Amino acid sequence: MSNRSQPWSHEKVAELVTSEIVSLVEDDLAALSPFVVALQLFATADGPGSDGQSFWLIAKDEDRVLYWDRVEEEFATYTLFGYTFMVREVSRGVT
């Protein structure tokens, strides 16, 4: 398990996401593909992910997102109802 207090680099998250995506069966990959976005950090105004460095956006469909949670080290979905959605520019040199 990684050190949960350290932010993950863009490259580390991209490597993980890519390894998971290539393991999807064809039908699942086809269902996910239209919603995939450029990998980026996101945050909500409050609640989980409000630190702006824990949630990595992978896919978005209106107000639902699929993301990698760096703290819990798992993929999860989130509904943005009532939350402010903020995307943060990522410095790819940060580890």
C-alpha positions, -999 to 999 in steps of 0.1 A, spaced: 0 0 0 13 35 -8 19 63 16 -16 79 18 -4 113 29 15 118 -4 -3 130 -36 1 107 -66 17 120 -97 -4 122 -129 18 95 -145 13 71 -116 -25 75 -117 -25 72 -155 -5 40 -154 -30 25 -129 -61 36 -148 -46 23 -181 -38 -11 -165 -74 -14 -152 -90 -2 -185 -71 -27 -206 -84 -55 -184 -121 -47 -191 -141 -70 -213 -151 -55 -246 -187 -47 -237 -176 -29 -205 -150 -9 -224 -175 1 -250 -199 13 -223 -173 33 -205 -155 49 -235 -180 76 -244 -177 91 -209 -139 90 -204 -123 124 -199 -87 135 -197 -73 124 -164 -74 153 -140 -77 161 -103 -111 173 -91 -125 185 -58 -158 194 -43 -164 224 -22 -167 203 9 -168 167 19 -146 138 6 -122 151 -20 -123 187 -10 -85 187 -5 -81 189 -43 -55 162 -45 -72 130 -36 -98 124 -64 -87 118 -100 -115 122 -125 -117 94 -151 -152 96 -166 -182 119 -164 -218 116 -174 -237 147 -165 -236 149 -127 -221 114 -121 -183 108 -121 -160 78 -120 -128 86 -102 -97 71 -85 -97 78 -48 -60 81 -38 -67 80 0 -89 48 -1 -69 35 -31 -101 24 -50 -122 34 -79 -156 49 -70 -185 68 -84 -199 101 -71 -230 122 -77 -223 159 -78 -258 169 -66 -255 200 -45 -217 201 -48 -195 226 -65 -173 208 -90 -139 222 -94 -112 209 -117 -76 217 -108 -47 219 -132 -22 192 -126 15 197 -126 28 165 -142 61 169 -124 47 165 -89 51 131 -74 
